Every structure is written in C-alpha cells, then in structure tokens.
C-alpha cells in the first residue's frame, strides 16, 4: 500500500533542469520533485509520495487528509489553520 502525505509548498526552484520545491510537512521541510505538478505555486498543497508531488490539493482537501491521518493513529501533522 502507498501513502501520500499533503505538504505545503514553500519554495519552487529548478535543479539540474528539474522542477523542485521545498515542501513543509508539520514544520519539517523536505526537498520534493514537482515535475508532475508544474502548475503548482508557493503556498499551495501537494500530495507527496516518496519525494514526488503527485497532485495538487486545495487547502480543504489537505485538511481532510490530515484529519483522516489523525484518526488513523496520530500520523498526521496539525491541520492547516484558517479557511
């Protein structure tokens, strides 16, 4: 089974001709490949699996995933604030 985790894009940049980004997961920043979601912008959410952003999520969808993860045993970070 695969598990994608929502993260908030805080920076977008090119590295060796690949679209990359810094993505925040509950206060932890990770380097993520954004090539599959070239339209993503800073401040948006992406569903990330093993270092690859697979799809863009709106904040409401990201919040729902965080809530489901929390119900499954506290695996998710705190839901995003606002909205």
C-alpha positions in Angstrom: 0.0 0.0 0.0 1.2 3.5 -0.8 0.6 6.6 1.3 0.7 10.1 0.0 1.0 12.9 2.6 -0.1 16.5 1.9 2.6 19.2 2.2 2.6 22.9 1.7 4.9 24.2 -1.0 7.1 27.0 0.5 9.6 27.4 -2.4 9.8 26.4 -6.0 13.1 26.2 -8.0 14.9 24.4 -10.8 17.7 21.9 -10.0 19.5 20.2 -12.9 16.6 21.2 -15.2 14.0 19.5 -12.9 11.2 21.5 -11.2 11.8 21.1 -7.4 10.5 22.6 -4.3 10.8 22.8 -0.5 7.6 21.4 1.0 6.6 21.6 4.6 5.2 18.7 6.5 4.1 19.7 10.0 7.1 22.0 10.5 9.6 19.7 8.7 10.9 20.9 5.3 11.7 18.3 2.6 13.1 18.6 -0.9 10.4 17.3 -3.4 10.3 16.8 -7.1 7.4 18.9 -8.6 7.7 17.8 -12.2 4.3 16.0 -12.2 2.6 19.2 -11.0 4.3 22.0 -13.0 1.4 24.4 -12.3 1.9 24.4 -8.5 2.8 27.6 -6.8 4.2 28.6 -3.4 1.5 28.4 -0.7 -0.4 25.6 -2.4 -0.6 22.0 -1.2 0.6 18.8 -2.9 0.1 15.2 -2.2 3.6 13.8 -1.9 4.8 10.2 -2.1 8.5 9.2 -1.7 9.7 12.6 -2.7 7.4 13.2 -5.7 4.4 15.5 -5.7 1.7 13.6 -7.4 -1.2 16.0 -7.5 -2.1 19.5 -6.3 -4.6 19.7 -3.4 -6.7 22.7 -2.2 -6.4 23.5 1.5 -9.8 21.9 2.3 -8.7 18.6 0.8 -5.4 18.8 2.6 -7.2 19.4 5.9 -9.4 16.3 5.3 -6.4 14.1 4.7 -4.8 15.4 7.9 -7.9 14.6 9.8 -8.1 11.1 8.4 -4.4 10.5 9.3 -5.0 11.8 12.8 -8.0 9.4 13.2 -5.8 6.6 12.0 -3.4 7.0 14.9 -2.0 10.4 15.0 0.1 10.0 11.9 -0.6 13.5 10.5 0.6 17.0 11.5 -1.8 19.6 12.8 -4.3 20.6 10.2 -3.6 23.9 8.4 -5.0 27.0 10.1 -7.7 29.2 8.6 -10.3 28.6 6.0 
